[in-house]
Amino acid sequence: MLAEQRLSRTKDISTKIKNSDLVNRRRRQIADAAIQLFIDNGFHKTTTRQITRRAGVSIGSLYEYIASKEDVLYLVFESIYFEVERSVAKTIEKAGIGGGALSEVIRAYFLVCHRMNDLILLIYQESRSLLLQWRKRVQENELRITGIFMKMLTRKQPKVFYRTLMKAP
């Protein structure tokens, strides 16, 4: 399910290649190559030549799979959100709906954020470099992750949660 969602979120990036499996594989290869470059150099100082060299593809080939360097940044962001959601979903599956489920999910979320802190920082530092359509998608990703916790809070003892909030200073 999450993998299908991941693919559907990047289908709006234009490509000249018809084979969707190949497109997804290459885009992952390109995004994986770009991640550390963007972290180390920043988005603007990283060149497409550096990305292609690290990904092992030519510049001409790169532009068969994406239309712009901003598309690469968006692919990187999507891979980060995918990993966060995957980790949280895995914890929800294990935790079920028992008394400690919410705390387990929150703990898993903070652990994945800690583990991926450089990547999450990249999102917050470089999202302004995205095209407007991709910035909107980043915002949707943030809201979707927040929604996971909102659903858990409203599903699991909302009265207890509300009383706890009311007691807070």
C-alpha positions as CSV (number, residue, x, y, z in Angstrom):
1,M,0.0,0.0,0.0
2,L,2.7,2.5,1.0
3,A,4.8,1.6,-2.1
4,E,1.8,2.3,-4.3
5,Q,1.2,5.6,-2.6
6,R,4.9,6.5,-3.1
7,L,4.7,5.8,-6.8
8,S,1.5,7.7,-7.3
9,R,3.0,10.8,-5.7
10,T,5.8,11.0,-8.2
11,K,3.7,10.1,-11.4
12,D,3.3,13.9,-12.2
13,I,7.0,14.3,-12.8
14,S,7.4,14.2,-16.6
15,T,9.4,11.4,-18.2
16,K,10.2,10.3,-21.7
17,I,10.4,6.7,-20.7
18,K,7.3,4.5,-21.0
19,N,8.4,1.5,-18.8
20,S,7.1,2.5,-15.3
21,D,9.2,0.0,-13.5
22,L,12.4,1.3,-15.1
23,V,11.3,4.9,-14.3
24,N,10.8,4.1,-10.7
25,R,14.1,2.2,-10.4
26,R,16.1,5.0,-12.1
27,R,14.3,7.7,-10.0
28,R,15.2,5.9,-6.8
29,Q,18.8,5.6,-8.1
30,I,18.9,9.3,-8.9
31,A,17.3,10.3,-5.6
32,D,19.6,8.1,-3.5
33,A,22.6,9.6,-5.3
34,A,21.4,13.2,-4.7
35,I,20.5,12.9,-1.0
36,Q,24.0,13.1,0.5
37,L,25.1,15.7,-2.1
38,F,22.2,17.9,-1.1
39,I,23.0,17.4,2.6
40,D,26.7,18.2,2.1
41,N,26.5,21.0,-0.4
42,G,22.9,22.2,-0.3
43,F,20.5,22.1,-3.2
44,H,21.8,25.1,-5.1
45,K,25.5,24.2,-4.9
46,T,24.9,20.7,-6.0
47,T,25.2,20.3,-9.8
48,T,23.3,17.9,-12.0
49,R,26.7,16.7,-13.2
50,Q,27.6,15.7,-9.6
51,I,24.2,13.9,-9.2
52,T,24.7,12.0,-12.5
53,R,28.2,11.0,-11.7
54,R,27.2,9.6,-8.3
55,A,24.1,7.9,-9.8
56,G,26.1,6.4,-12.6
57,V,23.9,7.9,-15.4
58,S,24.6,10.4,-18.1
59,I,23.1,14.0,-18.0
60,G,21.1,13.1,-21.1
61,S,19.7,10.0,-19.4
62,L,18.9,12.0,-16.2
63,Y,16.6,14.3,-18.2
64,E,14.8,11.3,-19.6
65,Y,13.5,10.6,-16.1
66,I,13.0,14.1,-14.7
67,A,12.4,17.5,-16.1
68,S,14.5,19.6,-13.7
69,K,16.8,19.5,-10.7
70,E,13.8,20.6,-8.6
71,D,12.2,17.3,-9.6
72,V,15.2,15.5,-8.1
73,L,14.8,17.4,-4.8
74,Y,11.1,16.4,-4.8
75,L,12.0,12.8,-5.3
76,V,14.4,13.0,-2.4
77,F,11.7,14.5,-0.2
78,E,9.2,11.8,-1.2
79,S,11.7,9.1,-0.3
80,I,12.2,10.7,3.1
81,Y,8.5,10.9,3.8
82,F,8.0,7.4,2.6
83,E,10.6,6.1,5.1
84,V,9.0,8.0,8.0
85,E,5.5,6.8,7.1
86,R,6.8,3.2,6.6
87,S,8.3,3.2,10.1
88,V,5.2,4.6,11.7
89,A,2.9,2.2,9.9
90,K,5.1,-0.7,10.9
91,T,4.8,0.4,14.5
92,I,1.0,0.8,14.3
93,E,0.7,-2.7,13.0
94,K,2.8,-4.1,15.9
95,A,1.2,-1.9,18.6
96,G,-2.4,-2.5,17.6
97,I,-5.0,-0.5,19.5
98,G,-4.1,-1.3,23.1
99,G,-3.4,1.1,25.9
100,G,0.2,1.8,25.0
101,A,-0.3,2.0,21.2
102,L,-0.2,5.8,20.9
103,S,2.9,6.1,23.1
104,E,4.6,3.3,21.0
105,V,3.8,5.1,17.7
106,I,5.0,8.5,19.1
107,R,8.2,6.9,20.3
108,A,8.8,5.2,16.9
109,Y,8.1,8.5,15.2
110,F,10.7,10.4,17.3
111,L,13.2,7.6,16.8
112,V,12.9,7.7,13.1
113,C,13.1,11.5,13.1
114,H,16.3,11.2,15.2
115,R,17.7,8.6,12.9
116,M,16.9,10.7,9.9
117,N,17.6,14.1,11.3
118,D,19.9,15.3,8.5
119,L,17.3,14.3,6.0
120,I,14.4,16.0,7.8
121,L,16.6,19.1,8.2
122,L,17.1,19.0,4.4
123,I,13.4,19.2,3.9
124,Y,13.0,22.2,6.1
125,Q,16.0,24.0,4.7
126,E,15.4,23.3,1.0
127,S,11.7,23.1,0.5
128,R,11.6,26.7,-0.5
129,S,13.6,25.7,-3.6
130,L,10.8,23.4,-4.9
131,L,8.3,24.4,-7.5
132,L,5.0,25.5,-6.1
133,Q,3.3,22.2,-7.0
134,W,5.9,20.2,-5.1
135,R,5.8,22.5,-2.1
136,K,2.1,21.8,-1.9
137,R,2.8,18.1,-1.9
138,V,5.4,18.5,0.8
139,Q,2.7,20.3,2.9
140,E,0.3,17.4,2.1
141,N,2.9,14.9,3.3
142,E,3.3,16.8,6.6
143,L,-0.5,16.9,7.1
144,R,-0.8,13.2,6.3
145,I,1.8,12.3,8.9
146,T,0.1,14.6,11.4
147,G,-3.2,13.0,10.5
148,I,-1.9,9.6,11.6
149,F,-1.6,10.9,15.1
150,M,-4.9,12.7,14.9
151,K,-6.7,9.5,14.0
152,M,-5.1,7.6,16.8
153,L,-6.0,10.4,19.3
154,T,-9.6,10.5,18.2
155,R,-10.0,6.8,18.0
156,K,-8.3,6.0,21.3
157,Q,-10.0,7.3,24.3
158,P,-10.7,10.9,23.2
159,K,-12.2,11.8,26.6
160,V,-9.0,10.7,28.5
161,F,-6.9,12.7,26.0
162,Y,-9.1,15.7,26.4
163,R,-8.9,15.6,30.2
164,T,-5.2,15.2,30.1
165,L,-5.0,18.3,27.8
166,M,-7.2,20.3,30.2
167,K,-4.9,19.5,33.1
168,A,-1.8,20.7,31.3
169,P,-0.4,24.0,32.6
